[in-house]
Amino acid sequence: MIIIKKIGSKQLHSQGLDDQIIKFDRENMVPILALKGISFPEEKRRKGFEVDGTFHLAFDQDGQLVGYLEYCPDWNDVKAIYISSMQIAPIYRNT
């Protein structure tokens, strides 16, 4: 069973979720970035949490983060949003 939680990016730190997302991003992105010789941009990622974004976080029955969708308002069109990040644990992909 998957539990979905919606939270604003500015509340991530107060709920201790920012570190979980950074860890999850690192696990999923480092292999891809390494192919291009790029290191994981942790400082830049943390700075991104300051933007007025929204997260839909997916947790498994043990409370482990297994995926998320992050979206933000479009700076050029107040009626639009853009997906700024999406991560899914490999075990849950294609399900």
N, CA, C and O atoms as CSV, one atom per row, in Angstrom:
chain,resi,resn,atom,element,x,y,z
A,1,MET,N,N,0.826,-1.170,0.000
A,1,MET,CA,C,0.000,0.000,0.000
A,1,MET,C,C,0.881,1.248,0.000
A,1,MET,O,O,1.869,1.319,0.731
A,2,ILE,N,N,0.517,2.225,-0.823
A,2,ILE,CA,C,1.249,3.482,-0.936
A,2,ILE,C,C,0.406,4.585,-0.308
A,2,ILE,O,O,-0.804,4.657,-0.521
A,3,ILE,N,N,1.060,5.438,0.465
A,3,ILE,CA,C,0.401,6.581,1.092
A,3,ILE,C,C,0.947,7.846,0.434
A,3,ILE,O,O,2.161,8.026,0.343
A,4,ILE,N,N,0.049,8.723,-0.025
A,4,ILE,CA,C,0.437,9.967,-0.682
A,4,ILE,C,C,0.211,11.129,0.288
A,4,ILE,O,O,-0.836,11.226,0.927
A,5,LYS,N,N,1.205,11.998,0.384
A,5,LYS,CA,C,1.122,13.167,1.251
A,5,LYS,C,C,1.450,14.403,0.421
A,5,LYS,O,O,2.465,14.437,-0.275
A,6,LYS,N,N,0.596,15.411,0.493
A,6,LYS,CA,C,0.821,16.675,-0.220
A,6,LYS,C,C,1.385,17.691,0.769
A,6,LYS,O,O,0.869,17.853,1.874
A,7,ILE,N,N,2.452,18.372,0.355
A,7,ILE,CA,C,3.091,19.346,1.239
A,7,ILE,C,C,3.744,20.446,0.409
A,7,ILE,O,O,4.250,20.193,-0.684
A,8,GLY,N,N,3.728,21.653,0.931
A,8,GLY,CA,C,4.406,22.771,0.284
A,8,GLY,C,C,5.905,22.669,0.513
A,8,GLY,O,O,6.351,22.187,1.554
A,9,SER,N,N,6.678,23.123,-0.461
A,9,SER,CA,C,8.136,23.003,-0.364
A,9,SER,C,C,8.701,23.725,0.848
A,9,SER,O,O,9.713,23.297,1.404
A,10,LYS,N,N,8.071,24.803,1.264
A,10,LYS,CA,C,8.588,25.554,2.399
A,10,LYS,C,C,8.352,24.841,3.736
A,10,LYS,O,O,8.956,25.219,4.740
A,11,GLN,N,N,7.504,23.839,3.770
A,11,GLN,CA,C,7.252,23.079,4.990
A,11,GLN,C,C,8.091,21.797,5.075
A,11,GLN,O,O,8.039,21.083,6.077
A,12,LEU,N,N,8.857,21.511,4.030
A,12,LEU,CA,C,9.642,20.272,4.017
A,12,LEU,C,C,10.579,20.167,5.213
A,12,LEU,O,O,10.632,19.130,5.874
A,13,HIS,N,N,11.310,21.223,5.487
A,13,HIS,CA,C,12.311,21.187,6.550
A,13,HIS,C,C,11.657,20.987,7.919
A,13,HIS,O,O,12.137,20.187,8.722
A,14,SER,N,N,10.578,21.701,8.186
A,14,SER,CA,C,9.938,21.600,9.497
A,14,SER,C,C,9.393,20.196,9.763
A,14,SER,O,O,9.208,19.813,10.918
A,15,GLN,N,N,9.138,19.438,8.714
A,15,GLN,CA,C,8.638,18.077,8.877
A,15,GLN,C,C,9.733,17.028,8.661
A,15,GLN,O,O,9.459,15.828,8.642
A,16,GLY,N,N,10.967,17.492,8.502
A,16,GLY,CA,C,12.086,16.573,8.339
A,16,GLY,C,C,12.108,15.829,7.022
A,16,GLY,O,O,12.742,14.781,6.908
A,17,LEU,N,N,11.421,16.360,6.028
A,17,LEU,CA,C,11.334,15.664,4.742
A,17,LEU,C,C,12.386,16.114,3.744
A,17,LEU,O,O,12.640,15.413,2.765
A,18,ASP,N,N,13.001,17.262,3.967
A,18,ASP,CA,C,13.999,17.752,3.022
A,18,ASP,C,C,15.185,16.800,2.921
A,18,ASP,O,O,15.662,16.524,1.820
A,19,ASP,N,N,15.660,16.301,4.043
A,19,ASP,CA,C,16.788,15.365,4.017
A,19,ASP,C,C,16.410,14.046,3.343
A,19,ASP,O,O,17.226,13.445,2.645
A,20,GLN,N,N,15.167,13.600,3.555
A,20,GLN,CA,C,14.719,12.365,2.899
A,20,GLN,C,C,14.698,12.532,1.379
A,20,GLN,O,O,15.091,11.629,0.640
A,21,ILE,N,N,14.237,13.689,0.926
A,21,ILE,CA,C,14.182,13.937,-0.516
A,21,ILE,C,C,15.587,14.041,-1.096
A,21,ILE,O,O,15.853,13.502,-2.171
A,22,ILE,N,N,16.491,14.730,-0.395
A,22,ILE,CA,C,17.875,14.838,-0.866
A,22,ILE,C,C,18.489,13.446,-0.984
A,22,ILE,O,O,19.126,13.132,-1.990
A,23,LYS,N,N,18.306,12.625,0.020
A,23,LYS,CA,C,18.847,11.252,-0.008
A,23,LYS,C,C,18.243,10.464,-1.178
A,23,LYS,O,O,18.957,9.767,-1.898
A,24,PHE,N,N,16.948,10.578,-1.355
A,24,PHE,CA,C,16.246,9.876,-2.434
A,24,PHE,C,C,16.726,10.364,-3.796
A,24,PHE,O,O,16.980,9.559,-4.692
A,25,ASP,N,N,16.852,11.688,-3.954
A,25,ASP,CA,C,17.359,12.248,-5.209
A,25,ASP,C,C,18.768,11.742,-5.499
A,25,ASP,O,O,19.081,11.341,-6.620
A,26,ARG,N,N,19.603,11.768,-4.476
A,26,ARG,CA,C,20.991,11.325,-4.650
A,26,ARG,C,C,21.031,9.878,-5.133
A,26,ARG,O,O,21.756,9.558,-6.075
A,27,GLU,N,N,20.263,9.012,-4.500
A,27,GLU,CA,C,20.243,7.591,-4.883
A,27,GLU,C,C,19.803,7.404,-6.330
A,27,GLU,O,O,20.335,6.553,-7.042
A,28,ASN,N,N,18.833,8.201,-6.759
A,28,ASN,CA,C,18.295,8.043,-8.107
A,28,ASN,C,C,19.089,8.788,-9.171
A,28,ASN,O,O,19.156,8.339,-10.315
A,29,MET,N,N,19.689,9.911,-8.818
A,29,MET,CA,C,20.305,10.767,-9.821
A,29,MET,C,C,21.808,10.584,-9.992
A,29,MET,O,O,22.330,10.815,-11.082
A,30,VAL,N,N,22.511,10.177,-8.947
A,30,VAL,CA,C,23.974,10.079,-9.036
A,30,VAL,C,C,24.427,9.183,-10.190
A,30,VAL,O,O,25.333,9.574,-10.925
A,31,PRO,N,N,23.842,8.011,-10.380
A,31,PRO,CA,C,24.303,7.184,-11.512
A,31,PRO,C,C,24.115,7.860,-12.869
A,31,PRO,O,O,24.947,7.706,-13.763
A,32,ILE,N,N,23.036,8.596,-13.018
A,32,ILE,CA,C,22.761,9.278,-14.284
A,32,ILE,C,C,23.719,10.450,-14.478
A,32,ILE,O,O,24.283,10.627,-15.557
A,33,LEU,N,N,23.897,11.249,-13.426
A,33,LEU,CA,C,24.791,12.400,-13.506
A,33,LEU,C,C,26.236,11.966,-13.707
A,33,LEU,O,O,26.992,12.633,-14.413
A,34,ALA,N,N,26.623,10.854,-13.091
A,34,ALA,CA,C,28.002,10.362,-13.202
A,34,ALA,C,C,28.366,10.044,-14.655
A,34,ALA,O,O,29.518,10.209,-15.058
A,35,LEU,N,N,27.398,9.594,-15.430
A,35,LEU,CA,C,27.656,9.301,-16.844
A,35,LEU,C,C,28.118,10.536,-17.606
A,35,LEU,O,O,28.820,10.426,-18.612
A,36,LYS,N,N,27.727,11.701,-17.128
A,36,LYS,CA,C,28.107,12.969,-17.760
A,36,LYS,C,C,29.218,13.679,-16.991
A,36,LYS,O,O,29.604,14.796,-17.335
A,37,GLY,N,N,29.726,13.026,-15.952
A,37,GLY,CA,C,30.799,13.627,-15.171
A,37,GLY,C,C,30.342,14.767,-14.277
A,37,GLY,O,O,31.122,15.660,-13.947
A,38,ILE,N,N,29.085,14.732,-13.891
A,38,ILE,CA,C,28.510,15.789,-13.058
A,38,ILE,C,C,28.263,15.227,-11.659
A,38,ILE,O,O,27.768,14.110,-11.507
A,39,SER,N,N,28.610,16.008,-10.647
A,39,SER,CA,C,28.327,15.576,-9.279
A,39,SER,C,C,26.926,16.035,-8.883
A,39,SER,O,O,26.366,16.949,-9.487
A,40,PHE,N,N,26.378,15.398,-7.877
A,40,PHE,CA,C,25.036,15.730,-7.412
A,40,PHE,C,C,25.040,17.140,-6.820
A,40,PHE,O,O,25.841,17.425,-5.930
A,41,PRO,N,N,24.161,18.027,-7.297
A,41,PRO,CA,C,24.160,19.429,-6.858
A,41,PRO,C,C,23.316,19.639,-5.596
A,41,PRO,O,O,22.261,20.272,-5.648
A,42,GLU,N,N,23.783,19.108,-4.471
A,42,GLU,CA,C,22.970,19.162,-3.252
A,42,GLU,C,C,22.611,20.584,-2.838
A,42,GLU,O,O,21.459,20.851,-2.493
A,43,GLU,N,N,23.562,21.487,-2.864
A,43,GLU,CA,C,23.276,22.865,-2.442
A,43,GLU,C,C,22.205,23.498,-3.333
A,43,GLU,O,O,21.298,24.170,-2.842
A,44,LYS,N,N,22.314,23.284,-4.619
A,44,LYS,CA,C,21.330,23.825,-5.554
A,44,LYS,C,C,19.958,23.192,-5.315
A,44,LYS,O,O,18.931,23.868,-5.387
A,45,ARG,N,N,19.955,21.895,-5.033
A,45,ARG,CA,C,18.684,21.204,-4.776
A,45,ARG,C,C,18.022,21.753,-3.521
A,45,ARG,O,O,16.817,22.000,-3.510
A,46,ARG,N,N,18.802,21.943,-2.470
A,46,ARG,CA,C,18.243,22.502,-1.228
A,46,ARG,C,C,17.703,23.914,-1.462
A,46,ARG,O,O,16.667,24.282,-0.909
A,47,LYS,N,N,18.393,24.692,-2.268
A,47,LYS,CA,C,17.936,26.043,-2.591
A,47,LYS,C,C,16.587,25.984,-3.308
A,47,LYS,O,O,15.749,26.869,-3.138
A,48,GLY,N,N,16.384,24.946,-4.103
A,48,GLY,CA,C,15.124,24.770,-4.812
A,48,GLY,C,C,13.927,24.577,-3.892
A,48,GLY,O,O,12.792,24.846,-4.285
A,49,PHE,N,N,14.172,24.116,-2.676
A,49,PHE,CA,C,13.083,23.950,-1.717
A,49,PHE,C,C,12.518,25.289,-1.255
A,49,PHE,O,O,11.432,25.342,-0.679
A,50,GLU,N,N,13.257,26.373,-1.507
A,50,GLU,CA,C,12.805,27.699,-1.102
A,50,GLU,C,C,11.770,28.274,-2.065
A,50,GLU,O,O,11.085,29.241,-1.733
A,51,VAL,N,N,11.654,27.685,-3.251
A,51,VAL,CA,C,10.668,28.113,-4.240
A,51,VAL,C,C,9.287,27.670,-3.753
A,51,VAL,O,O,9.165,26.677,-3.036
A,52,ASP,N,N,8.279,28.393,-4.137
A,52,ASP,CA,C,6.914,28.077,-3.703
A,52,ASP,C,C,6.364,26.892,-4.497
A,52,ASP,O,O,5.474,27.051,-5.333
A,53,GLY,N,N,6.898,25.718,-4.228
A,53,GLY,CA,C,6.479,24.520,-4.935
A,53,GLY,C,C,5.590,23.629,-4.085
A,53,GLY,O,O,5.395,23.870,-2.894
A,54,THR,N,N,5.060,22.604,-4.715
A,54,THR,CA,C,4.207,21.625,-4.046
A,54,THR,C,C,4.752,20.240,-4.337
A,54,THR,O,O,5.157,19.941,-5.460
A,55,PHE,N,N,4.759,19.409,-3.329
A,55,PHE,CA,C,5.197,18.024,-3.452
A,55,PHE,C,C,4.037,17.088,-3.177
A,55,PHE,O,O,3.235,17.318,-2.272
A,56,HIS,N,N,3.960,16.035,-3.966
A,56,HIS,CA,C,3.106,14.891,-3.656
A,56,HIS,C,C,4.093,13.762,-3.400
A,56,HIS,O,O,4.714,13.240,-4.326
A,57,LEU,N,N,4.230,13.395,-2.135
A,57,LEU,CA,C,5.208,12.390,-1.712
A,57,LEU,C,C,4.521,11.038,-1.561
A,57,LEU,O,O,3.413,10.951,-1.030
A,58,ALA,N,N,5.177,9.996,-2.025
A,58,ALA,CA,C,4.646,8.638,-1.906
A,58,ALA,C,C,5.507,7.846,-0.923
A,58,ALA,O,O,6.727,7.774,-1.065
A,59,PHE,N,N,4.854,7.256,0.069
A,59,PHE,CA,C,5.538,6.458,1.083
A,59,PHE,C,C,4.996,5.035,1.051
A,59,PHE,O,O,3.810,4.816,0.806
A,60,ASP,N,N,5.880,4.071,1.301
A,60,ASP,CA,C,5.414,2.689,1.409
A,60,ASP,C,C,4.845,2.462,2.805
A,60,ASP,O,O,4.825,3.378,3.628
A,61,GLN,N,N,4.386,1.247,3.071
A,61,GLN,CA,C,3.750,0.933,4.351
A,61,GLN,C,C,4.710,1.059,5.534
A,61,GLN,O,O,4.267,1.149,6.679
A,62,ASP,N,N,6.021,1.068,5.270
A,62,ASP,CA,C,7.013,1.238,6.337
A,62,ASP,C,C,7.415,2.694,6.539
A,62,ASP,O,O,8.282,2.998,7.359
A,63,GLY,N,N,6.779,3.592,5.785
A,63,GLY,CA,C,7.077,5.012,5.914
A,63,GLY,C,C,8.285,5.483,5.127
A,63,GLY,O,O,8.754,6.604,5.321
A,64,GLN,N,N,8.798,4.629,4.230
A,64,GLN,CA,C,9.941,4.999,3.400
A,64,GLN,C,C,9.464,5.740,2.159
A,64,GLN,O,O,8.483,5.350,1.525
A,65,LEU,N,N,10.170,6.813,1.823
A,65,LEU,CA,C,9.862,7.574,0.615
A,65,LEU,C,C,10.167,6.710,-0.607
A,65,LEU,O,O,11.282,6.211,-0.758
A,66,VAL,N,N,9.173,6.537,-1.474
A,66,VAL,CA,C,9.363,5.708,-2.669
A,66,VAL,C,C,9.123,6.475,-3.963
A,66,VAL,O,O,9.276,5.928,-5.056
A,67,GLY,N,N,8.744,7.749,-3.833
A,67,GLY,CA,C,8.562,8.549,-5.029
A,67,GLY,C,C,7.956,9.895,-4.700
A,67,GLY,O,O,7.410,10.104,-3.616
A,68,TYR,N,N,8.061,10.805,-5.655
A,68,TYR,CA,C,7.423,12.109,-5.477
A,68,TYR,C,C,7.276,12.812,-6.809
A,68,TYR,O,O,7.951,12.504,-7.791
A,69,LEU,N,N,6.372,13.761,-6.801
A,69,LEU,CA,C,6.170,14.681,-7.911
A,69,LEU,C,C,6.262,16.079,-7.316
A,69,LEU,O,O,5.594,16.380,-6.327
A,70,GLU,N,N,7.081,16.929,-7.911
A,70,GLU,CA,C,7.229,18.309,-7.456
A,70,GLU,C,C,6.818,19.225,-8.593
A,70,GLU,O,O,7.282,19.072,-9.723
A,71,TYR,N,N,5.947,20.178,-8.292
A,71,TYR,CA,C,5.568,21.156,-9.310
A,71,TYR,C,C,5.545,22.547,-8.707
A,71,TYR,O,O,5.369,22.717,-7.501
A,72,CYS,N,N,5.725,23.534,-9.565
A,72,CYS,CA,C,5.831,24.932,-9.157
A,72,CYS,C,C,5.015,25.801,-10.098
A,72,CYS,O,O,4.728,25.414,-11.230
A,73,PRO,N,N,4.642,26.990,-9.613
A,73,PRO,CA,C,3.966,27.922,-10.514
A,73,PRO,C,C,4.919,28.395,-11.611
A,73,PRO,O,O,6.111,28.590,-11.373
A,74,ASP,N,N,4.389,28.573,-12.787
A,74,ASP,CA,C,5.186,29.088,-13.903
A,74,ASP,C,C,5.396,30.584,-13.699
A,74,ASP,O,O,4.435,31.319,-13.474
A,75,TRP,N,N,6.626,31.033,-13.773
A,75,TRP,CA,C,6.934,32.440,-13.547
A,75,TRP,C,C,6.352,33.341,-14.623
A,75,TRP,O,O,6.104,34.522,-14.380
A,76,ASN,N,N,6.133,32.792,-15.812
A,76,ASN,CA,C,5.659,33.594,-16.934
A,76,ASN,C,C,4.148,33.550,-17.123
A,76,ASN,O,O,3.590,34.377,-17.844
A,77,ASP,N,N,3.486,32.598,-16.486
A,77,ASP,CA,C,2.039,32.438,-16.658
A,77,ASP,C,C,1.450,31.979,-15.329
A,77,ASP,O,O,1.601,30.819,-14.945
A,78,VAL,N,N,0.784,32.886,-14.633
A,78,VAL,CA,C,0.268,32.577,-13.296
A,78,VAL,C,C,-0.800,31.484,-13.297
A,78,VAL,O,O,-1.120,30.931,-12.245
A,79,LYS,N,N,-1.349,31.172,-14.460
A,79,LYS,CA,C,-2.367,30.124,-14.550
A,79,LYS,C,C,-1.770,28.756,-14.842
A,79,LYS,O,O,-2.497,27.769,-14.952
A,80,ALA,N,N,-0.445,28.692,-14.968
A,80,ALA,CA,C,0.208,27.447,-15.351
A,80,ALA,C,C,1.163,26.968,-14.252
A,80,ALA,O,O,1.617,27.746,-13.413
A,81,ILE,N,N,1.444,25.690,-14.285
A,81,ILE,CA,C,2.460,25.105,-13.407
A,81,ILE,C,C,3.421,24.308,-14.279
A,81,ILE,O,O,3.121,24.002,-15.433
A,82,TYR,N,N,4.568,23.977,-13.721
A,82,TYR,CA,C,5.491,23.090,-14.421
A,82,TYR,C,C,5.997,22.040,-13.442
A,82,TYR,O,O,6.146,22.301,-12.248
A,83,ILE,N,N,6.254,20.862,-13.963
A,83,ILE,CA,C,6.818,19.789,-13.147
A,83,ILE,C,C,8.314,20.038,-13.065
A,83,ILE,O,O,9.019,20.014,-14.074
A,84,SER,N,N,8.785,20.278,-11.853
A,84,SER,CA,C,10.200,20.580,-11.676
A,84,SER,C,C,11.015,19.349,-11.331
A,84,SER,O,O,12.223,19.327,-11.563
A,85,SER,N,N,10.381,18.326,-10.783
A,85,SER,CA,C,11.104,17.091,-10.488
A,85,SER,C,C,10.118,15.953,-10.263
A,85,SER,O,O,9.018,16.151,-9.745
A,86,MET,N,N,10.533,14.771,-10.659
A,86,MET,CA,C,9.752,13.562,-10.406
A,86,MET,C,C,10.744,12.425,-10.215
A,86,MET,O,O,11.618,12.201,-11.052
A,87,GLN,N,N,10.601,11.725,-9.125
A,87,GLN,CA,C,11.474,10.583,-8.840
A,87,GLN,C,C,10.607,9.419,-8.392
A,87,GLN,O,O,9.647,9.603,-7.643
A,88,ILE,N,N,10.943,8.233,-8.845
A,88,ILE,CA,C,10.256,7.013,-8.449
A,88,ILE,C,C,11.309,5.951,-8.170
A,88,ILE,O,O,12.220,5.734,-8.969
A,89,ALA,N,N,11.172,5.297,-7.028
A,89,ALA,CA,C,12.118,4.221,-6.702
A,89,ALA,C,C,12.050,3.142,-7.777
A,89,ALA,O,O,10.961,2.810,-8.245
A,90,PRO,N,N,13.202,2.586,-8.176
A,90,PRO,CA,C,13.212,1.593,-9.249
A,90,PRO,C,C,12.218,0.454,-9.047
A,90,PRO,O,O,11.614,-0.009,-10.014
A,91,ILE,N,N,12.040,0.005,-7.836
A,91,ILE,CA,C,11.138,-1.132,-7.580
A,91,ILE,C,C,9.672,-0.792,-7.902
A,91,ILE,O,O,8.866,-1.689,-8.152
A,92,TYR,N,N,9.334,0.498,-7.894
A,92,TYR,CA,C,7.948,0.911,-8.149
A,92,TYR,C,C,7.724,1.414,-9.571
A,92,TYR,O,O,6.597,1.756,-9.930
A,93,ARG,N,N,8.750,1.465,-10.368
A,93,ARG,CA,C,8.588,1.912,-11.749
A,93,ARG,C,C,7.855,0.848,-12.553
A,93,ARG,O,O,7.990,-0.349,-12.299
A,94,ASN,N,N,7.077,1.307,-13.525
A,94,ASN,CA,C,6.311,0.418,-14.409
A,94,ASN,C,C,5.255,-0.380,-13.663
A,94,ASN,O,O,4.897,-1.483,-14.077
A,95,THR,N,N,4.751,0.176,-12.558
A,95,THR,CA,C,3.679,-0.534,-11.821
A,95,THR,C,C,2.406,0.271,-11.851
A,95,THR,O,O,1.395,-0.152,-11.291
